Amino acid sequence: MSAFTGLEHLVFMVNDLDDAAAQWRRLGFTLSPKGFHSGESGTANYTMMFEKDYLELLGNLRPTPNNAAGRAFLETVGEGLQRVALGTNDAQASAAFWSGRDLLTHGPKFIERPVTRPDGSTGMVSFNVVDWDNENRPEGMRLFACQHLTPQMVWLPELLTHANGASAIAALDIASADPEGDARRLAALADAELVREAEGRWIVRPGFERADLVFIGMQSFASLYPDVAVRPGLEIHDCVVRLVTASLDQAKGVLGDLARLEGGRLLVDATNANGVNLCFEARR
């Protein structure tokens, strides 16, 4: 049995959290109430929940040692995808899996914080997190494992419906100079299935009916996404988050000029989504 349960959520670092939240609401997403992390973290977040996965906007409230990596990311790369979270039902097993691969593992770390529901009621959410800080990161991808101990306080029914019809993360398409090598490294780190889809395209499939991570050669990526600038050295910042929507017409009606229809899909440029390139695809 795998130590992980697939790609669980994507973390987007933003400069101004409340401004970013307003922009993603304009994109047609339902956002959770603002969540405040511990004092030592110095961060806060908003989430956009789907049935099995979610997106997270993360911002810094004040400088602390614990958010130094996020601050450095914003200073050197800019806003956008900073971390990829793998789900796990056993954080200790995930830590053991990575330790067994000679990675310097941190955790499991127990985290608990208060949460406010959309109706104003409050409760506590808790989870275990496992991270590692070695340099062996495919395309610079910062992976961590997250075990939700109180999922009923996170996956709230009132947060699962979005005006743009989005219902799931379909895939993360990543521009790579070495798609096969990066995919093989990530598959080993994520204890995942590896599939060669086509020339220059390799899929890492963590499973549990969650999103794929697709490493695409530079030329193929440029053909698929001609308007997405690929800048050498910026790692997973140059990627496209593909989302499933119930209806492209519904999504287009909400997104308006923030998106363009191209090849049977709706594309939102990074300039309209805090450094994140979005692609809306109709449910199949």
N, C-alpha and C positions, 0 to 999 in steps of 0.2 A: 504494500500500500504506500502511495506517495506521502511524503511529509507535508505536501501542500494541496490546496483545493482550488488551484487556478488563480488567474489574475483577478484580484478583488477590487482594487481601486487605484486611481491615478492621482498624484498630488501635483497641483499647479502652484508654483510660487508666484506671488503677485506683490507689487509695490504698495498699493493702497487697497486693503482688503474690502472696505465698504464700497469704494468706487468699482472694484472688480465685480462685487456682488450685484451692483446695479446693472452693470453691463451684461452679465449672464442672465439676469432677469429679462433684459431686453431681447436676449437670444431665445427666450421662451422656456427657460428652466424654472422649476420650482426649487427654491433654496430652503434649506433648514434654517432655523434661527441660528444666530451667531453663537459659536461655541468658543469658550475660553479655556486654554490649556493651563497647566500648572505655572506657578510663578517662575520656576527655574527654566521652563520652556520659553516663556516670553512670546508665545504665539497664540493666534486664534484662527478659526476656520469657519467656512460654510461648506455644506455638502449638497450634492445633487444625486439623489438616490434612485436606483433602478431595482428591479426585482432581485438580482443576484450580484450586482456590483454597483460602483458609484464613482463620481468625480469629486475631488476636494480642492477648494481654493484655500491656500494657506498664506497667512501674512504675519509679519513680525510686529509686535506691539512695542518692544523695547529690546535693545541688545542684551543678550545673555550668552554665556559659553555654549549653551545647548543649541542655539539657533545660528551659530557662526557659519555652518555649512550653507544654510539657506541664504544668509546675507551675502556670502561670497558668491553664490550662484547668481543672485540678482545683480551684483556688481560686475561680474565677468561675462555672464551669458545674457542676462535679462530675464524678463518674465517668461514663464512657460513650464513645460513638464520637467519636474525635478526628480521625482521618485516614483517607483512602481511597487505596489504592495501585492504580495502573494497572500492569499488566504491560507489559514491553517486551523485544524481542529486540535492541534497539540503543539504549542510553541516550544516545549522542551524537545520534542522530536525534531522539529525544524532546526533548532540550535544544534542538536547532535548531528543532524545531516550535514550542515555546513561545517561544523568543527571537524567532521570526518573527512572533509575535503581540504583540510589545512587552511581554512579561513579563520581569521581572528574574529570570533563571534562575540557580540554583546547581547546579553539577555539570556532568557526572557526577562523583560522589564515589565512589571505590573504598573498600569496607568489607570487612574480613576479620575473622573471629573464630572461636575454637574452639567446637566443638559436641560434646555427649555424646549418643550414641545410647542408646535404651532398654536395650540389652544391656551398657552400660558402656563400649563402645569409643568412641574419640574421633576427631575429624577437624576439618577446617577448612571453613567456609562463606564464600563471598565473593559480593559483588554490587555493582552500580553503582546509585547513587541520584541522581535529579534532582528538585529542588524549586524552588519560586518563592515570592516573598513579596509579590506585589502584592495590592491590595485586591479585585480582580475575582474574588471567590469566590462562586459560586452558593450561596445559603443558608449562607455562611460555610465551605463545604466546603474543607478543606485537602487538596489533591491532591498526590501525588508519583508519580514513576515508578520502578519497581524492575526491574532486570535481574538475574535470578539466574544466576550463573556456575557454581554447583555445585548444580543442582536435585536431584541424586541424594542429596545430604546433607540435604535439607530434606523432600522428598516421600518419606519412608520408608514401606515397606509396612506395618510394624507400627504406624504412627500413623494409618492411614486408616480404621480400623474403630472405630465409636463405639457404645456401648451403647444410645444413644437412636436409632440408625439414621440419624443425619444424614450426608449424603453430598455436599452442595454448598450454596453460597449461591444461592438462587433469585432474590432481588431485595433491593434496599434501598428501602423506601417512605419518602418524605420529605415531611413537612408543609411546605407552602410558601404564602406569601401571593401569590406570582406564579409559579405552576407553569410556564406557558409561557415566561416570560422566563428563569427559572432553568434550565429544561431546554435552551433554545436556547443559553444561555451555556455550560452544561456540555458539550453536544454539540460545540460549537466547540472547547472546551479539550481534550476527550477524543478528538477526531477520530472522532466516533461518529455512528451513525444516530439520527435523531430520529423518534419515532412518536407521533402523537396517538391515544391509546387511547380516550378518552371525554371528555365535558365535565369539565374540571378535572383531567384526568390526562394527563401527558405522560411518555413513556418515552425515556430515553437508553440506547441499546443499543450498548455498545462492541464487541460481537461475540466471535468465537472461542468461541461456546457457553459464555460466562460470564454472570454475573449482570447483570440490568438495574438501572438506577437510575431510580426512578419518582417524579416530583414530583407531589404530589396537593394540590389546593386544600384550604384549612382545613376547609370544611364537609364535603367529601367524605371527608377524612381522619377527621374526627370521627365520621362515620357508619360508616366501615369499622372504626375502632378507638376505640369510645366510651370505653374505660377508659384510653387513653393521653393523658396531660395534655400539651397543646400550650401552651407558654409563649413569647410573642412575644420575639424577641431572642436566643433560645438556639440558633437555627440548627439544624444537623443533629443536635443532641442529641435533638431530638424526632423520632424516626424509628423504624421497625420493621425489623429484620433478618429476612427470610424465609429459612428453611432447608428443604431437601428432606430428608425422612426416608423410609426404606424402608417404614415402617408406623407409623400413628398409634397403634395399639394397643401396639406395641413402645415407642414414645416415651412414651406415657402411663404404661406400666408402670414406666418408669424415673423419670420426672419426678414422678409422684404428685401431692402437694399443691402442688408448685412450679409447676404449670401448670393451666390450665382449658380445657376443650373448648368451642369456640364456633364455630358455622357451619362445621363440618367441618375445623377446624384447632385446633391446640394453641397457646395463648398463654402466654408467661412474662412476667410484669411486670418492669419495670426494677429494682424493689426486690429481686428474686430473682436478678438477673444483672448486678450492678455497673453499674447505670445503663443497661443495654441492654434494649430491648424485643425479645423473640424471638417468632417465629411459625413453628411447624413445620407443613409441608404434606406430604401424601402424594405419593409419586412418581407422575407421570402417564405 
